[in-house]
Amino acid sequence: MTTSVPARAERLARARKEQAERGVDALLLGPSPDLEYLTGYRPPALERLTMLVLPAHGEARLVVPALEAPLARDHLGGPETADPVRLVTGALAAAGAAGGRLGVGDRLWSGFLLRLQDALAGAGFTVASTVTRQLRMRKDPEEVEALARAAAAIDRVVEHLGELRWAGRSEQALTRDIEQAIRDTHDTCCFAIVASGPNAASPHHVATGRVIAPGDPVVVDIGGRLDGYCSDTTRTLVVGEPPAGFLELYTLLHAAQLAGCAAVRPGVAAAGVDAACRDPITAAGHGALFLHRTGHGIGLEEHEDPYIVAGNEEPLEPGMAFSIEPGLYPQGRYGARIEDIVVCTQDGGRRLNTTPRDLRIVS
């Protein structure tokens, strides 16, 4: 997604404000969604250092290898050919931040971090997400619409799942078909989980050669990236007649997922949405089958803040975007999950995925 120059300037200004409030004198960000969010630049992770130096007070500088200059020129800086660590420390010194508290990118390679720590012996270090999570957690209207476009793209893949042949084909073969459909509707395919029969009881199953048979439930969890922003949705299918007990379990899951979506509104704790999904499942005696948190934030990353999980008392705010995806997993039998991306609005929750949640019968 191309971010306008005014939008980048506004994000940098907000970052500096957060730094001042949280006592962080400068951010040091390597290749990461944080750097992309603030600059619009998605650099490759190389053995050569790329780093945004963003002092709370002073000029921002993007240190990049010379060979990356054509990609970086339109962002914050130009090519750098000298020792990159020396350039970073020089930029910090010029801003009076070399001995301060530095927020280092959570994904920065240890080799770069250790060199920076050696060169900045008088500085204190913390994770940059102390600042950046506050910026990225609440999406602006432009980001929400980017997420909506990504959701519409993955919904198109879901709409055509019934056109595939399921019975008699392997999980791996179906995965290849779905991955191609994601590439056809997105810039990139991020993942495709096709988990059938007893394999559906593993939430992060990796497709195998297992041949899908009549009576198998199949969990399909898929996502891609479009214009920089991620999609993620899960639907559960059944090949022919559902197995004994499955329809009752799915009906409970469906109601729990609806309850979670209905619970979204400003001021409600993230844990409250988790409870809205989990409590009816627990009350029905199946709490042990719900193995994971209810959801995760989404944006430039597939998983980011806020996390919809018990214990997270952070209140929801307009612009927060996250999944609501309860699942039930009787081990050795089958599994089921329903997932939508929801954005908190002033009035409640906006569901970005619009395909039906009803159990889908395929052949």
PALUMLO-557606 format. One record per residue (C-alpha): residue number from 1; residue in one letter; x, y, z. Coordinates in steps of 0.1 Angstrom, whole numbers, plus 5000, padded with zeros to 4 digits. Layout:
+-----+---+------+------+------+
!   k ! r !   c1 !   c2 !   c3 !
+-----+---+------+------+------+
! NUM ! A !    X !    Y !    Z !
...
+-----+---+------+------+------+
END
This chain:
+-----+---+------+------+------+
!   k ! r !   c1 !   c2 !   c3 !
+-----+---+------+------+------+
!   1 ! M ! 5000 ! 5000 ! 5000 !
!   2 ! T ! 5014 ! 5034 ! 4990 !
!   3 ! T ! 5013 ! 5058 ! 5019 !
!   4 ! S ! 5011 ! 5095 ! 5010 !
!   5 ! V ! 5038 ! 5119 ! 5021 !
!   6 ! P ! 5014 ! 5138 ! 5045 !
!   7 ! A ! 5003 ! 5105 ! 5060 !
!   8 ! R ! 5039 ! 5095 ! 5066 !
!   9 ! A ! 5046 ! 5128 ! 5082 !
!  10 ! E ! 5016 ! 5125 ! 5105 !
!  11 ! R ! 5027 ! 5090 ! 5116 !
!  12 ! L ! 5062 ! 5102 ! 5123 !
!  13 ! A ! 5048 ! 5131 ! 5144 !
!  14 ! R ! 5026 ! 5106 ! 5164 !
!  15 ! A ! 5056 ! 5084 ! 5169 !
!  16 ! R ! 5076 ! 5112 ! 5184 !
!  17 ! K ! 5047 ! 5121 ! 5206 !
!  18 ! E ! 5045 ! 5085 ! 5219 !
!  19 ! Q ! 5083 ! 5085 ! 5224 !
!  20 ! A ! 5082 ! 5116 ! 5245 !
!  21 ! E ! 5053 ! 5102 ! 5266 !
!  22 ! R ! 5071 ! 5069 ! 5272 !
!  23 ! G ! 5106 ! 5082 ! 5277 !
!  24 ! V ! 5121 ! 5068 ! 5246 !
!  25 ! D ! 5147 ! 5091 ! 5231 !
!  26 ! A ! 5150 ! 5074 ! 5197 !
!  27 ! L ! 5136 ! 5045 ! 5177 !
!  28 ! L ! 5160 ! 5022 ! 5158 !
!  29 ! L ! 5140 ! 5001 ! 5133 !
!  30 ! G ! 5153 ! 4975 ! 5109 !
!  31 ! P ! 5133 ! 4959 ! 5082 !
!  32 ! S ! 5099 ! 4953 ! 5097 !
!  33 ! P ! 5062 ! 4963 ! 5096 !
!  34 ! D ! 5071 ! 4990 ! 5120 !
!  35 ! L ! 5095 ! 5006 ! 5095 !
!  36 ! E ! 5071 ! 5001 ! 5067 !
!  37 ! Y ! 5043 ! 5018 ! 5087 !
!  38 ! L ! 5064 ! 5049 ! 5094 !
!  39 ! T ! 5081 ! 5052 ! 5060 !
!  40 ! G ! 5061 ! 5033 ! 5034 !
!  41 ! Y ! 5092 ! 5014 ! 5026 !
!  42 ! R ! 5093 ! 4976 ! 5028 !
!  43 ! P ! 5131 ! 4967 ! 5026 !
!  44 ! P ! 5145 ! 4932 ! 5023 !
!  45 ! A ! 5162 ! 4918 ! 5054 !
!  46 ! L ! 5198 ! 4916 ! 5043 !
!  47 ! E ! 5232 ! 4910 ! 5059 !
!  48 ! R ! 5237 ! 4947 ! 5053 !
!  49 ! L ! 5221 ! 4970 ! 5078 !
!  50 ! T ! 5190 ! 4990 ! 5069 !
!  51 ! M ! 5178 ! 5012 ! 5098 !
!  52 ! L ! 5154 ! 5040 ! 5105 !
!  53 ! V ! 5168 ! 5063 ! 5131 !
!  54 ! L ! 5139 ! 5083 ! 5146 !
!  55 ! P ! 5149 ! 5106 ! 5175 !
!  56 ! A ! 5122 ! 5121 ! 5196 !
!  57 ! H ! 5137 ! 5154 ! 5188 !
!  58 ! G ! 5157 ! 5158 ! 5156 !
!  59 ! E ! 5159 ! 5147 ! 5120 !
!  60 ! A ! 5148 ! 5112 ! 5110 !
!  61 ! R ! 5174 ! 5093 ! 5090 !
!  62 ! L ! 5171 ! 5061 ! 5070 !
!  63 ! V ! 5204 ! 5043 ! 5067 !
!  64 ! V ! 5204 ! 5019 ! 5037 !
!  65 ! P ! 5229 ! 5000 ! 5017 !
!  66 ! A ! 5239 ! 5017 ! 4984 !
!  67 ! L ! 5223 ! 4990 ! 4963 !
!  68 ! E ! 5190 ! 4997 ! 4979 !
!  69 ! A ! 5191 ! 5034 ! 4970 !
!  70 ! P ! 5166 ! 5031 ! 4940 !
!  71 ! L ! 5140 ! 5016 ! 4963 !
!  72 ! A ! 5146 ! 5039 ! 4993 !
!  73 ! R ! 5151 ! 5072 ! 4975 !
!  74 ! D ! 5115 ! 5083 ! 4978 !
!  75 ! H ! 5113 ! 5076 ! 5015 !
!  76 ! L ! 5134 ! 5092 ! 5042 !
!  77 ! G ! 5170 ! 5091 ! 5030 !
!  78 ! G ! 5195 ! 5081 ! 5004 !
!  79 ! P ! 5223 ! 5056 ! 4999 !
!  80 ! E ! 5249 ! 5051 ! 5026 !
!  81 ! T ! 5282 ! 5034 ! 5018 !
!  82 ! A ! 5302 ! 5040 ! 5050 !
!  83 ! D ! 5301 ! 5018 ! 5082 !
!  84 ! P ! 5263 ! 5017 ! 5089 !
!  85 ! V ! 5266 ! 5014 ! 5127 !
!  86 ! R ! 5288 ! 5045 ! 5127 !
!  87 ! L ! 5262 ! 5063 ! 5107 !
!  88 ! V ! 5235 ! 5053 ! 5131 !
!  89 ! T ! 5255 ! 5064 ! 5162 !
!  90 ! G ! 5263 ! 5096 ! 5144 !
!  91 ! A ! 5227 ! 5104 ! 5137 !
!  92 ! L ! 5219 ! 5097 ! 5174 !
!  93 ! A ! 5247 ! 5119 ! 5186 !
!  94 ! A ! 5235 ! 5147 ! 5163 !
!  95 ! A ! 5201 ! 5145 ! 5180 !
!  96 ! G ! 5216 ! 5143 ! 5215 !
!  97 ! A ! 5202 ! 5107 ! 5219 !
!  98 ! A ! 5233 ! 5086 ! 5218 !
!  99 ! G ! 5233 ! 5080 ! 5256 !
! 100 ! G ! 5195 ! 5079 ! 5260 !
! 101 ! R ! 5169 ! 5052 ! 5261 !
! 102 ! L ! 5166 ! 5036 ! 5227 !
! 103 ! G ! 5137 ! 5016 ! 5213 !
! 104 ! V ! 5151 ! 4988 ! 5192 !
! 105 ! G ! 5130 ! 4970 ! 5166 !
! 106 ! D ! 5116 ! 4938 ! 5180 !
! 107 ! R ! 5127 ! 4920 ! 5148 !
! 108 ! L ! 5162 ! 4934 ! 5146 !
! 109 ! W ! 5188 ! 4907 ! 5141 !
! 110 ! S ! 5210 ! 4900 ! 5171 !
! 111 ! G ! 5242 ! 4906 ! 5151 !
! 112 ! F ! 5232 ! 4942 ! 5145 !
! 113 ! L ! 5218 ! 4947 ! 5180 !
! 114 ! L ! 5251 ! 4935 ! 5196 !
! 115 ! R ! 5271 ! 4959 ! 5174 !
! 116 ! L ! 5249 ! 4988 ! 5183 !
! 117 ! Q ! 5251 ! 4979 ! 5220 !
! 118 ! D ! 5289 ! 4979 ! 5218 !
! 119 ! A ! 5290 ! 5012 ! 5200 !
! 120 ! L ! 5264 ! 5028 ! 5224 !
! 121 ! A ! 5277 ! 5016 ! 5258 !
! 122 ! G ! 5261 ! 5045 ! 5276 !
! 123 ! A ! 5226 ! 5039 ! 5262 !
! 124 ! G ! 5197 ! 5019 ! 5276 !
! 125 ! F ! 5177 ! 4996 ! 5253 !
! 126 ! T ! 5141 ! 4986 ! 5252 !
! 127 ! V ! 5118 ! 4971 ! 5226 !
! 128 ! A ! 5104 ! 4995 ! 5200 !
! 129 ! S ! 5069 ! 4980 ! 5204 !
! 130 ! T ! 5067 ! 5001 ! 5236 !
! 131 ! V ! 5060 ! 5029 ! 5211 !
! 132 ! T ! 5050 ! 5013 ! 5178 !
! 133 ! R ! 5021 ! 4991 ! 5191 !
! 134 ! Q ! 5004 ! 5023 ! 5202 !
! 135 ! L ! 5006 ! 5036 ! 5167 !
! 136 ! R ! 4996 ! 5006 ! 5147 !
! 137 ! M ! 4970 ! 4991 ! 5170 !
! 138 ! R ! 4943 ! 5017 ! 5160 !
! 139 ! K ! 4939 ! 5017 ! 5122 !
! 140 ! D ! 4931 ! 5049 ! 5104 !
! 141 ! P ! 4902 ! 5050 ! 5079 !
! 142 ! E ! 4926 ! 5044 ! 5050 !
! 143 ! E ! 4940 ! 5013 ! 5067 !
! 144 ! V ! 4905 ! 5000 ! 5075 !
! 145 ! E ! 4895 ! 5002 ! 5039 !
! 146 ! A ! 4927 ! 4984 ! 5029 !
! 147 ! L ! 4918 ! 4956 ! 5053 !
! 148 ! A ! 4883 ! 4956 ! 5039 !
! 149 ! R ! 4897 ! 4951 ! 5003 !
! 150 ! A ! 4919 ! 4923 ! 5015 !
! 151 ! A ! 4889 ! 4907 ! 5033 !
! 152 ! A ! 4868 ! 4910 ! 5001 !
! 153 ! A ! 4896 ! 4893 ! 4982 !
! 154 ! I ! 4898 ! 4863 ! 5005 !
! 155 ! D ! 4860 ! 4861 ! 5006 !
! 156 ! R ! 4861 ! 4856 ! 4968 !
! 157 ! V ! 4884 ! 4826 ! 4974 !
! 158 ! V ! 4859 ! 4812 ! 5000 !
! 159 ! E ! 4830 ! 4817 ! 4976 !
! 160 ! H ! 4846 ! 4793 ! 4951 !
! 161 ! L ! 4856 ! 4766 ! 4975 !
! 162 ! G ! 4824 ! 4746 ! 4966 !
! 163 ! E ! 4836 ! 4744 ! 4929 !
! 164 ! L ! 4866 ! 4723 ! 4939 !
! 165 ! R ! 4865 ! 4686 ! 4941 !
! 166 ! W ! 4871 ! 4675 ! 4977 !
! 167 ! A ! 4864 ! 4637 ! 4981 !
! 168 ! G ! 4892 ! 4615 ! 4969 !
! 169 ! R ! 4918 ! 4643 ! 4968 !
! 170 ! S ! 4946 ! 4649 ! 4992 !
! 171 ! E ! 4949 ! 4678 ! 5016 !
! 172 ! Q ! 4981 ! 4688 ! 4997 !
! 173 ! A ! 4963 ! 4689 ! 4963 !
! 174 ! L ! 4935 ! 4711 ! 4977 !
! 175 ! T ! 4960 ! 4733 ! 4994 !
! 176 ! R ! 4978 ! 4739 ! 4960 !
! 177 ! D ! 4945 ! 4749 ! 4944 !
! 178 ! I ! 4936 ! 4773 ! 4972 !
! 179 ! E ! 4970 ! 4788 ! 4973 !
! 180 ! Q ! 4967 ! 4796 ! 4936 !
! 181 ! A ! 4933 ! 4811 ! 4941 !
! 182 ! I ! 4948 ! 4834 ! 4968 !
! 183 ! R ! 4976 ! 4844 ! 4945 !
! 184 ! D ! 4950 ! 4852 ! 4919 !
! 185 ! T ! 4932 ! 4876 ! 4942 !
! 186 ! H ! 4960 ! 4890 ! 4963 !
! 187 ! D ! 4996 ! 4902 ! 4958 !
! 188 ! T ! 5009 ! 4872 ! 4978 !
! 189 ! C ! 4996 ! 4841 ! 4995 !
! 190 ! C ! 5005 ! 4840 ! 5032 !
! 191 ! F ! 4991 ! 4807 ! 5042 !
! 192 ! A ! 4965 ! 4780 ! 5035 !
! 193 ! I ! 4955 ! 4754 ! 5061 !
! 194 ! V ! 4935 ! 4725 ! 5048 !
! 195 ! A ! 4929 ! 4701 ! 5077 !
! 196 ! S ! 4905 ! 4671 ! 5072 !
! 197 ! G ! 4890 ! 4645 ! 5095 !
! 198 ! P ! 4911 ! 4640 ! 5126 !
! 199 ! N ! 4937 ! 4664 ! 5113 !
! 200 ! A ! 4911 ! 4692 ! 5117 !
! 201 ! A ! 4917 ! 4688 ! 5155 !
! 202 ! S ! 4951 ! 4705 ! 5150 !
! 203 ! P ! 4946 ! 4742 ! 5147 !
! 204 ! H ! 4978 ! 4749 ! 5128 !
! 205 ! H ! 4979 ! 4716 ! 5108 !
! 206 ! V ! 5003 ! 4714 ! 5079 !
! 207 ! A ! 4987 ! 4697 ! 5049 !
! 208 ! T ! 4996 ! 4660 ! 5043 !
! 209 ! G ! 4989 ! 4634 ! 5017 !
! 210 ! R ! 4958 ! 4623 ! 5036 !
! 211 ! V ! 4930 ! 4617 ! 5011 !
! 212 ! I ! 4897 ! 4634 ! 5020 !
! 213 ! A ! 4868 ! 4611 ! 5023 !
! 214 ! P ! 4830 ! 4614 ! 5025 !
! 215 ! G ! 4819 ! 4623 ! 5060 !
! 216 ! D ! 4851 ! 4643 ! 5067 !
! 217 ! P ! 4848 ! 4678 ! 5082 !
! 218 ! V ! 4875 ! 4701 ! 5067 !
! 219 ! V ! 4888 ! 4733 ! 5083 !
! 220 ! V ! 4900 ! 4758 ! 5057 !
! 221 ! D ! 4920 ! 4787 ! 5072 !
! 222 ! I ! 4935 ! 4810 ! 5045 !
! 223 ! G ! 4950 ! 4844 ! 5041 !
! 224 ! G ! 4971 ! 4866 ! 5018 !
! 225 ! R ! 4984 ! 4901 ! 5015 !
! 226 ! L ! 4970 ! 4928 ! 4993 !
! 227 ! D ! 4985 ! 4963 ! 4990 !
! 228 ! G ! 5005 ! 4955 ! 5022 !
! 229 ! Y ! 4975 ! 4945 ! 5044 !
! 230 ! C ! 4966 ! 4910 ! 5054 !
! 231 ! S ! 4935 ! 4889 ! 5050 !
! 232 ! D ! 4926 ! 4859 ! 5072 !
! 233 ! T ! 4894 ! 4839 ! 5074 !
! 234 ! T ! 4884 ! 4804 ! 5084 !
! 235 ! R ! 4854 ! 4783 ! 5073 !
! 236 ! T ! 4845 ! 4747 ! 5080 !
! 237 ! L ! 4832 ! 4724 ! 5054 !
! 238 ! V ! 4819 ! 4688 ! 5054 !
! 239 ! V ! 4822 ! 4664 ! 5025 !
! 240 ! G ! 4787 ! 4649 ! 5023 !
! 241 ! E ! 4769 ! 4639 ! 5054 !
! 242 ! P ! 4784 ! 4652 ! 5087 !
! 243 ! P ! 4796 ! 4626 ! 5112 !
! 244 ! A ! 4777 ! 4618 ! 5144 !
! 245 ! G ! 4777 ! 4646 ! 5169 !
! 246 ! F ! 4794 ! 4671 ! 5146 !
! 247 ! L ! 4764 ! 4692 ! 5137 !
! 248 ! E ! 4755 ! 4698 ! 5173 !
! 249 ! L ! 4791 ! 4709 ! 5180 !
! 250 ! Y ! 4791 ! 4732 ! 5150 !
! 251 ! T ! 4758 ! 4748 ! 5160 !
! 252 ! L ! 4774 ! 4756 ! 5194 !
! 253 ! L ! 4805 ! 4770 ! 5178 !
! 254 ! H ! 4785 ! 4791 ! 5154 !
! 255 ! A ! 4765 ! 4807 ! 5182 !
! 256 ! A ! 4797 ! 4814 ! 5202 !
! 257 ! Q ! 4813 ! 4831 ! 5173 !
! 258 ! L ! 4782 ! 4853 ! 5167 !
! 259 ! A ! 4783 ! 4862 ! 5204 !
! 260 ! G ! 4819 ! 4872 ! 5202 !
! 261 ! C ! 4812 ! 4895 ! 5172 !
! 262 ! A ! 4782 ! 4910 ! 5190 !
! 263 ! A ! 4803 ! 4918 ! 5220 !
! 264 ! V ! 4826 ! 4942 ! 5201 !
! 265 ! R ! 4822 ! 4978 ! 5211 !
! 266 ! P ! 4845 ! 5006 ! 5224 !
! 267 ! G ! 4854 ! 5002 ! 5261 !
! 268 ! V ! 4849 ! 4965 ! 5262 !
! 269 ! A ! 4880 ! 4947 ! 5273 !
! 270 ! A ! 4897 ! 4924 ! 5248 !
! 271 ! A ! 4892 ! 4897 ! 5274 !
! 272 ! G ! 4855 ! 4904 ! 5274 !
! 273 ! V ! 4852 ! 4894 ! 5237 !
! 274 ! D ! 4872 ! 4862 ! 5245 !
! 275 ! A ! 4847 ! 4855 ! 5273 !
! 276 ! A ! 4817 ! 4861 ! 5251 !
! 277 ! C ! 4829 ! 4833 ! 5228 !
! 278 ! R ! 4843 ! 4810 ! 5255 !
! 279 ! D ! 4816 ! 4812 ! 5281 !
! 280 ! P ! 4788 ! 4795 ! 5261 !
! 281 ! I ! 4812 ! 4767 ! 5250 !
! 282 ! T ! 4823 ! 4762 ! 5286 !
! 283 ! A ! 4787 ! 4762 ! 5298 !
! 284 ! A ! 4779 ! 4735 ! 5273 !
! 285 ! G ! 4806 ! 4713 ! 5288 !
! 286 ! H ! 4831 ! 4717 ! 5259 !
! 287 ! G ! 4855 ! 4743 ! 5273 !
! 288 ! A ! 4885 ! 4719 ! 5271 !
! 289 ! L ! 4880 ! 4717 ! 5233 !
! 290 ! F ! 4886 ! 4754 ! 5228 !
! 291 ! L ! 4924 ! 4753 ! 5227 !
! 292 ! H ! 4935 ! 4788 ! 5218 !
! 293 ! R ! 4927 ! 4825 ! 5223 !
! 294 ! T ! 4897 ! 4839 ! 5205 !
! 295 ! G ! 4916 ! 4862 ! 5182 !
! 296 ! H ! 4946 ! 4883 ! 5171 !
! 297 ! G ! 4950 ! 4918 ! 5157 !
! 298 ! I ! 4957 ! 4921 ! 5120 !
! 299 ! G ! 4971 ! 4948 ! 5097 !
! 300 ! L ! 5005 ! 4949 ! 5081 !
! 301 ! E ! 5011 ! 4916 ! 5099 !
! 302 ! E ! 4990 ! 4885 ! 5101 !
! 303 ! H ! 4992 ! 4886 ! 5139 !
! 304 ! E ! 4997 ! 4918 ! 5158 !
! 305 ! D ! 4981 ! 4938 ! 5187 !
! 306 ! P ! 4955 ! 4937 ! 5201 !
! 307 ! Y ! 4952 ! 4900 ! 5212 !
! 308 ! I ! 4917 ! 4888 ! 5221 !
! 309 ! V ! 4926 ! 4866 ! 5250 !
! 310 ! A ! 4917 ! 4861 ! 5287 !
! 311 ! G ! 4937 ! 4884 ! 5309 !
! 312 ! N ! 4940 ! 4912 ! 5283 !
! 313 ! E ! 4920 ! 4939 ! 5300 !
! 314 ! E ! 4930 ! 4965 ! 5274 !
! 315 ! P ! 4897 ! 4983 ! 5263 !
! 316 ! L ! 4888 ! 4982 ! 5226 !
! 317 ! E ! 4889 ! 5014 ! 5207 !
! 318 ! P ! 4876 ! 5025 ! 5173 !
! 319 ! G ! 4900 ! 5014 ! 5146 !
! 320 ! M ! 4912 ! 4982 ! 5163 !
! 321 ! A ! 4910 ! 4953 ! 5139 !
! 322 ! F ! 4912 ! 4917 ! 5149 !
! 323 ! S ! 4900 ! 4882 ! 5143 !
! 324 ! I ! 4872 ! 4864 ! 5162 !
! 325 ! E ! 4878 ! 4827 ! 5156 !
! 326 ! P ! 4867 ! 4802 ! 5183 !
! 327 ! G ! 4873 ! 4766 ! 5175 !
! 328 ! L ! 4864 ! 4732 ! 5189 !
! 329 ! Y ! 4888 ! 4703 ! 5186 !
! 330 ! P ! 4879 ! 4668 ! 5198 !
! 331 ! Q ! 4912 ! 4651 ! 5194 !
! 332 ! G ! 4913 ! 4621 ! 5171 !
! 333 ! R ! 4879 ! 4628 ! 5156 !
! 334 ! Y ! 4875 ! 4661 ! 5138 !
! 335 ! G ! 4876 ! 4699 ! 5144 !
! 336 ! A ! 4858 ! 4731 ! 5135 !
! 337 ! R ! 4866 ! 4768 ! 5134 !
! 338 ! I ! 4849 ! 4800 ! 5122 !
! 339 ! E ! 4869 ! 4832 ! 5117 !
! 340 ! D ! 4860 ! 4867 ! 5107 !
! 341 ! I ! 4880 ! 4899 ! 5108 !
! 342 ! V ! 4861 ! 4926 ! 5128 !
! 343 ! V ! 4869 ! 4963 ! 5132 !
! 344 ! C ! 4858 ! 4981 ! 5164 !
! 345 ! T ! 4838 ! 5012 ! 5154 !
! 346 ! Q ! 4821 ! 5040 ! 5174 !
! 347 ! D ! 4789 ! 5020 ! 5172 !
! 348 ! G ! 4801 ! 4984 ! 5177 !
! 349 ! G ! 4818 ! 4960 ! 5154 !
! 350 ! R ! 4821 ! 4959 ! 5116 !
! 351 ! R ! 4826 ! 4924 ! 5102 !
! 352 ! L ! 4849 ! 4927 ! 5072 !
! 353 ! N ! 4844 ! 4890 ! 5060 !
! 354 ! T ! 4809 ! 4886 ! 5047 !
! 355 ! T ! 4807 ! 4850 ! 5035 !
! 356 ! P ! 4781 ! 4828 ! 5053 !
! 357 ! R ! 4792 ! 4811 ! 5085 !
! 358 ! D ! 4768 ! 4782 ! 5081 !
! 359 ! L ! 4782 ! 4747 ! 5078 !
! 360 ! R ! 4789 ! 4742 ! 5041 !
! 361 ! I ! 4784 ! 4708 ! 5024 !
! 362 ! V ! 4808 ! 4700 ! 4995 !
! 363 ! S ! 4814 ! 4669 ! 4974 !
+-----+---+------+------+------+
END
